[in-house]
Amino acid sequence: MYTEEDFFQQFPAEIRPWDCMLLWGTAHSRSDLHIDPYNWTGTNAVIYGRKKWKDDLLYTIPDAKCGFPLDCHKYNSPVDAFAQECELRQYPMFQSAKYIEVEQKAGELLIIPTGWYHQAYNTEETLAISGQVMNRNNYRFVLEEILKAGNLRRKQLPEGFHNLLPPDQVTIFMSLLPKKLLERGKKRTEDYLEQIRERQNHPNRPVK
């Protein structure tokens, strides 16, 4: 199966993305229009409810970062693809945007290709699990995003790097990441977990 091979498991634990996220959305809630972090291939499985998707639209907020333990550029758009009449006044070129619109029901899995802008809209209360894929089909895109964010310099890659097998390329690439970057990633993860615990213990306290 497409999702069986997982090169994210070769990432150091300090900066490894979480395997998946449980997403609960009220009726009419929605995500931003975005490309997924590291340009990975995304997955979304609806357990309960129903989603609408619009895929492959443009307009990007410049110089944004994803905020992950291992940082990367964030490709988010200010456009709300599900509020087109309002958005056309501010972004008139959006009218000529090409996109695919699909409806996802409970029990269905959606695979979001690398490099595709997409936005989800919950037409009713919805519970879903999102995940990500890094395998031999898209690993070069993920490594390229890590380089573009300045986490590693291209000249640090050894001679013959691109002739290695894909899993070996990922292993060597990860071994070259600076120790201070891993330490920063570990601290950022600890901060996230502390915020979650704080939210669980004090649900009515304003988020910092």
VEXKE-67343 format. One record per residue (C-alpha): residue in three letters; residue number from 1; x, y, z. Coordinates in steps of 0.5 Angstrom, whole numbers, plus 2048, in hexadecimal, padded with zeros to 3 digits. Each point is the difference from the previous one (the first is absolute). Example, Ala and Ser with C-alpha at 12.3 -4.5 7.8 and 13.67 -1.06 7.14 Angstrom:
<res: ALA	n: 1	xx: 819	yy: 7F7	zz: 810>
<res: SER	n: 2	xx: 802	yy: 807	zz: 7FE>
end
This chain:
<res: MET	n: 1	xx: 800	yy: 800	zz: 800>
<res: TYR	n: 2	xx: 802	yy: 807	zz: 7FF>
<res: THR	n: 3	xx: 801	yy: 802	zz: 807>
<res: GLU	n: 4	xx: 804	yy: 7FA	zz: 802>
<res: GLU	n: 5	xx: 807	yy: 803	zz: 7FF>
<res: ASP	n: 6	xx: 801	yy: 805	zz: 805>
<res: PHE	n: 7	xx: 807	yy: 804	zz: 7FF>
<res: PHE	n: 8	xx: 7FD	yy: 805	zz: 806>
<res: GLN	n: 9	xx: 802	yy: 7FA	zz: 805>
<res: GLN	n: 10	xx: 808	yy: 801	zz: 7FE>
<res: PHE	n: 11	xx: 7FF	yy: 808	zz: 803>
<res: PRO	n: 12	xx: 803	yy: 801	zz: 807>
<res: ALA	n: 13	xx: 7FB	yy: 7FF	zz: 805>
<res: GLU	n: 14	xx: 801	yy: 807	zz: 802>
<res: ILE	n: 15	xx: 7FD	yy: 803	zz: 7F9>
<res: ARG	n: 16	xx: 7FC	yy: 7FA	zz: 7FE>
<res: PRO	n: 17	xx: 7F9	yy: 803	zz: 7FE>
<res: TRP	n: 18	xx: 7FB	yy: 7FC	zz: 803>
<res: ASP	n: 19	xx: 7FD	yy: 7FA	zz: 7FD>
<res: CYS	n: 20	xx: 7F9	yy: 803	zz: 7FF>
<res: MET	n: 21	xx: 7FB	yy: 805	zz: 803>
<res: LEU	n: 22	xx: 7F9	yy: 7FF	zz: 803>
<res: LEU	n: 23	xx: 7FB	yy: 806	zz: 7FD>
<res: TRP	n: 24	xx: 7FA	yy: 802	zz: 802>
<res: GLY	n: 25	xx: 7FC	yy: 805	zz: 7FD>
<res: THR	n: 26	xx: 7F9	yy: 803	zz: 801>
<res: ALA	n: 27	xx: 7FB	yy: 801	zz: 7FA>
<res: HIS	n: 28	xx: 803	yy: 806	zz: 7FB>
<res: SER	n: 29	xx: 807	yy: 800	zz: 803>
<res: ARG	n: 30	xx: 806	yy: 800	zz: 7FB>
<res: SER	n: 31	xx: 807	yy: 7FF	zz: 800>
<res: ASP	n: 32	xx: 805	yy: 806	zz: 7FC>
<res: LEU	n: 33	xx: 801	yy: 7FF	zz: 7F9>
<res: HIS	n: 34	xx: 807	yy: 7FD	zz: 800>
<res: ILE	n: 35	xx: 806	yy: 7FB	zz: 7FE>
<res: ASP	n: 36	xx: 801	yy: 7FB	zz: 805>
<res: PRO	n: 37	xx: 807	yy: 801	zz: 804>
<res: TYR	n: 38	xx: 806	yy: 7FE	zz: 7FD>
<res: ASN	n: 39	xx: 7FC	yy: 7FF	zz: 7FA>
<res: TRP	n: 40	xx: 7FE	yy: 7F9	zz: 802>
<res: THR	n: 41	xx: 7FB	yy: 7FC	zz: 7FD>
<res: GLY	n: 42	xx: 7FA	yy: 800	zz: 805>
<res: THR	n: 43	xx: 7FA	yy: 7FB	zz: 802>
<res: ASN	n: 44	xx: 7FA	yy: 802	zz: 803>
<res: ALA	n: 45	xx: 7FB	yy: 7FA	zz: 802>
<res: VAL	n: 46	xx: 7F9	yy: 802	zz: 803>
<res: ILE	n: 47	xx: 7FD	yy: 7FC	zz: 805>
<res: TYR	n: 48	xx: 7FA	yy: 804	zz: 801>
<res: GLY	n: 49	xx: 7FC	yy: 806	zz: 7FC>
<res: ARG	n: 50	xx: 802	yy: 803	zz: 7FA>
<res: LYS	n: 51	xx: 805	yy: 804	zz: 7FD>
<res: LYS	n: 52	xx: 801	yy: 804	zz: 7F9>
<res: TRP	n: 53	xx: 806	yy: 802	zz: 7FD>
<res: LYS	n: 54	xx: 803	yy: 804	zz: 7FB>
<res: ASP	n: 55	xx: 807	yy: 7FF	zz: 7FD>
<res: ASP	n: 56	xx: 805	yy: 803	zz: 7FC>
<res: LEU	n: 57	xx: 7FF	yy: 808	zz: 801>
<res: LEU	n: 58	xx: 805	yy: 805	zz: 801>
<res: TYR	n: 59	xx: 802	yy: 807	zz: 804>
<res: THR	n: 60	xx: 805	yy: 7FF	zz: 805>
<res: ILE	n: 61	xx: 802	yy: 804	zz: 807>
<res: PRO	n: 62	xx: 807	yy: 802	zz: 7FF>
<res: ASP	n: 63	xx: 806	yy: 7FE	zz: 805>
<res: ALA	n: 64	xx: 7FC	yy: 7FB	zz: 804>
<res: LYS	n: 65	xx: 803	yy: 7FB	zz: 804>
<res: CYS	n: 66	xx: 7FC	yy: 7F9	zz: 802>
<res: GLY	n: 67	xx: 802	yy: 800	zz: 808>
<res: PHE	n: 68	xx: 802	yy: 7F9	zz: 800>
<res: PRO	n: 69	xx: 806	yy: 7FD	zz: 804>
<res: LEU	n: 70	xx: 804	yy: 800	zz: 7FA>
<res: ASP	n: 71	xx: 7FE	yy: 807	zz: 7FC>
<res: CYS	n: 72	xx: 7FD	yy: 800	zz: 7F9>
<res: HIS	n: 73	xx: 7FD	yy: 805	zz: 7FC>
<res: LYS	n: 74	xx: 7F9	yy: 801	zz: 801>
<res: TYR	n: 75	xx: 7FB	yy: 801	zz: 7F9>
<res: ASN	n: 76	xx: 7FA	yy: 802	zz: 803>
<res: SER	n: 77	xx: 7FB	yy: 805	zz: 7FC>
<res: PRO	n: 78	xx: 7FC	yy: 805	zz: 802>
<res: VAL	n: 79	xx: 7FA	yy: 7FE	zz: 7FC>
<res: ASP	n: 80	xx: 7FA	yy: 7FD	zz: 802>
<res: ALA	n: 81	xx: 7FE	yy: 7FB	zz: 7FA>
<res: PHE	n: 82	xx: 7F9	yy: 7FF	zz: 803>
<res: ALA	n: 83	xx: 7FF	yy: 807	zz: 801>
<res: GLN	n: 84	xx: 801	yy: 802	zz: 7F9>
<res: GLU	n: 85	xx: 7FB	yy: 806	zz: 7FF>
<res: CYS	n: 86	xx: 804	yy: 804	zz: 805>
<res: GLU	n: 87	xx: 807	yy: 7FE	zz: 7FE>
<res: LEU	n: 88	xx: 7FF	yy: 802	zz: 7F9>
<res: ARG	n: 89	xx: 800	yy: 807	zz: 802>
<res: GLN	n: 90	xx: 806	yy: 800	zz: 803>
<res: TYR	n: 91	xx: 804	yy: 7FA	zz: 7FC>
<res: PRO	n: 92	xx: 7FC	yy: 801	zz: 7F9>
<res: MET	n: 93	xx: 805	yy: 7FB	zz: 7FD>
<res: PHE	n: 94	xx: 7FD	yy: 7FB	zz: 804>
<res: GLN	n: 95	xx: 7FA	yy: 800	zz: 7FB>
<res: SER	n: 96	xx: 805	yy: 7FC	zz: 7FB>
<res: ALA	n: 97	xx: 803	yy: 7FB	zz: 805>
<res: LYS	n: 98	xx: 7FF	yy: 7F9	zz: 7FE>
<res: TYR	n: 99	xx: 7FE	yy: 7FB	zz: 805>
<res: ILE	n: 100	xx: 7FD	yy: 7F9	zz: 802>
<res: GLU	n: 101	xx: 7FA	yy: 800	zz: 805>
<res: VAL	n: 102	xx: 7FF	yy: 7F9	zz: 803>
<res: GLU	n: 103	xx: 7FB	yy: 7FE	zz: 806>
<res: GLN	n: 104	xx: 803	yy: 7FB	zz: 805>
<res: LYS	n: 105	xx: 7FC	yy: 7FC	zz: 804>
<res: ALA	n: 106	xx: 801	yy: 7FB	zz: 806>
<res: GLY	n: 107	xx: 804	yy: 7FA	zz: 7FE>
<res: GLU	n: 108	xx: 803	yy: 804	zz: 7FB>
<res: LEU	n: 109	xx: 808	yy: 801	zz: 7FF>
<res: LEU	n: 110	xx: 802	yy: 806	zz: 7FC>
<res: ILE	n: 111	xx: 808	yy: 800	zz: 7FE>
<res: ILE	n: 112	xx: 802	yy: 808	zz: 7FF>
<res: PRO	n: 113	xx: 806	yy: 800	zz: 7FB>
<res: THR	n: 114	xx: 806	yy: 803	zz: 801>
<res: GLY	n: 115	xx: 800	yy: 808	zz: 7FE>
<res: TRP	n: 116	xx: 7F9	yy: 800	zz: 800>
<res: TYR	n: 117	xx: 7FC	yy: 806	zz: 803>
<res: HIS	n: 118	xx: 7FA	yy: 7FE	zz: 804>
<res: GLN	n: 119	xx: 7FB	yy: 802	zz: 805>
<res: ALA	n: 120	xx: 7FB	yy: 7FC	zz: 804>
<res: TYR	n: 121	xx: 7F9	yy: 802	zz: 802>
<res: ASN	n: 122	xx: 7FC	yy: 7FC	zz: 805>
<res: THR	n: 123	xx: 7F8	yy: 800	zz: 7FD>
<res: GLU	n: 124	xx: 7FE	yy: 7FD	zz: 807>
<res: GLU	n: 125	xx: 804	yy: 7FE	zz: 806>
<res: THR	n: 126	xx: 805	yy: 7FC	zz: 7FE>
<res: LEU	n: 127	xx: 806	yy: 7FB	zz: 803>
<res: ALA	n: 128	xx: 806	yy: 7FE	zz: 7FC>
<res: ILE	n: 129	xx: 807	yy: 7FE	zz: 800>
<res: SER	n: 130	xx: 805	yy: 804	zz: 7FC>
<res: GLY	n: 131	xx: 807	yy: 7FD	zz: 7FF>
<res: GLN	n: 132	xx: 806	yy: 801	zz: 7FB>
<res: VAL	n: 133	xx: 804	yy: 7FB	zz: 7FB>
<res: MET	n: 134	xx: 808	yy: 801	zz: 7FF>
<res: ASN	n: 135	xx: 802	yy: 7FA	zz: 7FB>
<res: ARG	n: 136	xx: 804	yy: 7FF	zz: 7FA>
<res: ASN	n: 137	xx: 7FB	yy: 803	zz: 7FC>
<res: ASN	n: 138	xx: 800	yy: 807	zz: 803>
<res: TYR	n: 139	xx: 806	yy: 800	zz: 805>
<res: ARG	n: 140	xx: 804	yy: 805	zz: 7FC>
<res: PHE	n: 141	xx: 7FB	yy: 805	zz: 801>
<res: VAL	n: 142	xx: 800	yy: 7FF	zz: 807>
<res: LEU	n: 143	xx: 808	yy: 801	zz: 800>
<res: GLU	n: 144	xx: 800	yy: 806	zz: 7FC>
<res: GLU	n: 145	xx: 7FB	yy: 804	zz: 805>
<res: ILE	n: 146	xx: 805	yy: 7FE	zz: 805>
<res: LEU	n: 147	xx: 806	yy: 803	zz: 7FC>
<res: LYS	n: 148	xx: 7FC	yy: 806	zz: 7FE>
<res: ALA	n: 149	xx: 7FE	yy: 802	zz: 807>
<res: GLY	n: 150	xx: 808	yy: 800	zz: 802>
<res: ASN	n: 151	xx: 800	yy: 7FA	zz: 804>
<res: LEU	n: 152	xx: 806	yy: 7FD	zz: 7FC>
<res: ARG	n: 153	xx: 804	yy: 803	zz: 7FB>
<res: ARG	n: 154	xx: 800	yy: 7FC	zz: 7F9>
<res: LYS	n: 155	xx: 807	yy: 800	zz: 800>
<res: GLN	n: 156	xx: 801	yy: 7FC	zz: 806>
<res: LEU	n: 157	xx: 7FD	yy: 7FA	zz: 7FC>
<res: PRO	n: 158	xx: 805	yy: 7FB	zz: 7FF>
<res: GLU	n: 159	xx: 802	yy: 7FF	zz: 7F9>
<res: GLY	n: 160	xx: 7FC	yy: 7FA	zz: 7FC>
<res: PHE	n: 161	xx: 7FA	yy: 802	zz: 805>
<res: HIS	n: 162	xx: 7FB	yy: 800	zz: 7FB>
<res: ASN	n: 163	xx: 803	yy: 7F9	zz: 7FD>
<res: LEU	n: 164	xx: 7FE	yy: 7FC	zz: 807>
<res: LEU	n: 165	xx: 7F9	yy: 7FD	zz: 801>
<res: PRO	n: 166	xx: 7FB	yy: 804	zz: 803>
<res: PRO	n: 167	xx: 800	yy: 7FD	zz: 807>
<res: ASP	n: 168	xx: 807	yy: 801	zz: 800>
<res: GLN	n: 169	xx: 800	yy: 807	zz: 7FE>
<res: VAL	n: 170	xx: 7FB	yy: 802	zz: 805>
<res: THR	n: 171	xx: 804	yy: 7FD	zz: 806>
<res: ILE	n: 172	xx: 806	yy: 804	zz: 7FD>
<res: PHE	n: 173	xx: 7FD	yy: 806	zz: 800>
<res: MET	n: 174	xx: 7FD	yy: 800	zz: 807>
<res: SER	n: 175	xx: 807	yy: 7FE	zz: 803>
<res: LEU	n: 176	xx: 802	yy: 806	zz: 7FD>
<res: LEU	n: 177	xx: 7FB	yy: 805	zz: 804>
<res: PRO	n: 178	xx: 804	yy: 804	zz: 805>
<res: LYS	n: 179	xx: 7FF	yy: 7FE	zz: 807>
<res: LYS	n: 180	xx: 7FD	yy: 807	zz: 802>
<res: LEU	n: 181	xx: 7FB	yy: 7FF	zz: 7FB>
<res: LEU	n: 182	xx: 7FE	yy: 7FA	zz: 804>
<res: GLU	n: 183	xx: 800	yy: 803	zz: 806>
<res: ARG	n: 184	xx: 7FC	yy: 806	zz: 7FE>
<res: GLY	n: 185	xx: 7FB	yy: 7FB	zz: 7FD>
<res: LYS	n: 186	xx: 7FF	yy: 7FC	zz: 807>
<res: LYS	n: 187	xx: 7FF	yy: 806	zz: 803>
<res: ARG	n: 188	xx: 7FB	yy: 802	zz: 7FC>
<res: THR	n: 189	xx: 7FC	yy: 7F9	zz: 800>
<res: GLU	n: 190	xx: 800	yy: 801	zz: 808>
<res: ASP	n: 191	xx: 7FD	yy: 807	zz: 800>
<res: TYR	n: 192	xx: 7FB	yy: 7FD	zz: 7FB>
<res: LEU	n: 193	xx: 7FE	yy: 7FA	zz: 805>
<res: GLU	n: 194	xx: 800	yy: 805	zz: 806>
<res: GLN	n: 195	xx: 7FB	yy: 804	zz: 7FC>
<res: ILE	n: 196	xx: 7FC	yy: 7FA	zz: 7FF>
<res: ARG	n: 197	xx: 800	yy: 7FE	zz: 808>
<res: GLU	n: 198	xx: 7FF	yy: 807	zz: 802>
<res: ARG	n: 199	xx: 7FA	yy: 801	zz: 7FB>
<res: GLN	n: 200	xx: 7FD	yy: 7F9	zz: 803>
<res: ASN	n: 201	xx: 801	yy: 802	zz: 807>
<res: HIS	n: 202	xx: 7FD	yy: 807	zz: 7FF>
<res: PRO	n: 203	xx: 7FC	yy: 800	zz: 7FA>
<res: ASN	n: 204	xx: 7FD	yy: 807	zz: 802>
<res: ARG	n: 205	xx: 806	yy: 803	zz: 800>
<res: PRO	n: 206	xx: 802	yy: 805	zz: 7FA>
<res: VAL	n: 207	xx: 805	yy: 7FD	zz: 7FB>
<res: LYS	n: 208	xx: 807	yy: 803	zz: 801>
end
